[in-house]
């Protein structure tokens, strides 16, 4: 499929790459989201524990 035909039908899916499809959508910076950062800091020790 050429780039022209891909652009005519709307391009890739928004939100990033998915298997078998081109990436799309902007990168969203979540570093300023205090709630999300607190959740990440809470979960990180659990994931570190799972490393072998």
C-alpha positions as CSV (number, residue, x, y, z in Angstrom):
1,X,0.0,0.0,0.0
2,X,1.4,3.4,-1.0
3,X,1.7,6.3,1.3
4,X,-0.9,8.2,-0.8
5,X,-3.5,5.6,-0.4
6,X,-2.8,5.3,3.4
7,X,-3.2,9.1,3.8
8,X,-6.5,9.0,1.9
9,X,-8.1,6.5,4.2
10,X,-7.0,8.3,7.4
11,X,-3.5,7.0,8.2
12,X,-2.6,4.8,11.1
13,X,-4.4,4.4,14.4
14,X,-4.0,7.2,17.0
15,X,-2.1,6.5,20.2
16,X,0.9,4.6,18.9
17,X,2.0,1.6,17.0
18,X,0.0,-1.6,17.0
19,X,1.0,-4.9,15.5
20,X,0.7,-4.9,11.7
21,X,-0.3,-1.2,11.5
22,X,1.7,2.0,11.3
23,X,2.0,4.2,14.4
24,X,0.1,7.4,14.8
25,X,-1.0,10.1,17.1
26,X,1.1,12.5,19.1
27,X,3.3,11.5,22.1
28,X,1.5,12.5,25.3
29,X,3.7,13.8,28.1
30,X,2.4,12.6,31.4
31,X,5.2,13.8,33.6
32,X,3.1,16.7,35.0
33,X,0.3,14.4,36.1
34,X,0.9,14.1,39.9
35,X,-1.8,11.4,40.4
36,X,-0.3,9.2,37.6
37,X,3.2,9.7,38.9
38,X,2.2,8.8,42.4
39,X,0.5,5.6,41.1
40,X,3.7,4.7,39.2
41,X,5.9,5.2,42.2
42,X,3.6,3.0,44.2
43,X,3.7,0.2,41.7
44,X,7.4,0.2,40.7
45,X,8.7,-1.7,43.7
46,X,6.2,-4.5,42.9
47,X,7.6,-4.9,39.4
48,X,11.2,-4.7,40.5
49,X,10.4,-7.6,42.9
50,X,9.3,-9.7,39.9
51,X,12.7,-9.5,38.2
52,X,14.8,-12.6,38.3
